[in-house]
Amino acid sequence: MKVIKKILGYLSFRKEEENTDNVNIKMMHGINKISLLIFVAALVVLMIRYMTS
């Protein structure tokens, strides 16, 4: 459950505590969030396909 809370906390688009003005770091975090969302969506699709077949 702790892992799920960390993932949900990471995916929420809240303001980070660190004051990072570097655009590259902000873009990297955005791309990481998108890739994690796509991975989770793919896992859901695989689980649905496995359960229905």
C-alpha positions in Angstrom: 0.0 0.0 0.0 2.9 2.3 0.7 4.2 1.8 -2.8 0.8 2.7 -4.3 0.7 5.9 -2.2 4.2 6.9 -3.5 3.2 6.3 -7.1 0.0 8.3 -6.7 1.9 11.0 -5.0 4.4 11.1 -7.9 1.6 11.1 -10.5 -0.2 14.0 -8.9 0.7 17.3 -10.5 1.3 19.1 -7.3 4.1 21.6 -6.7 7.4 20.0 -5.7 9.1 21.1 -2.5 12.4 21.6 -4.3 12.8 25.0 -6.0 14.1 23.7 -9.3 14.2 26.3 -12.0 15.9 24.0 -14.5 13.6 23.4 -17.5 15.3 20.2 -18.4 14.5 18.6 -15.0 10.9 19.7 -15.2 10.6 18.2 -18.7 12.3 15.0 -17.5 9.8 14.6 -14.7 6.9 15.2 -17.1 8.1 12.6 -19.5 8.6 10.1 -16.6 5.0 10.7 -15.5 3.7 10.1 -19.0 5.7 6.9 -19.4 4.6 5.6 -16.0 0.9 6.3 -16.9 1.3 4.5 -20.2 2.9 1.5 -18.4 0.1 1.3 -15.9 -2.5 1.5 -18.6 -0.7 -1.3 -20.5 -0.7 -3.4 -17.4 -4.5 -2.8 -16.9 -5.1 -3.8 -20.6 -3.0 -7.0 -20.2 -4.9 -7.9 -17.0 -8.3 -7.4 -18.7 -7.2 -9.5 -21.7 -5.9 -12.2 -19.4 -9.1 -12.3 -17.4 -11.5 -12.4 -20.4 -9.7 -15.1 -22.4 
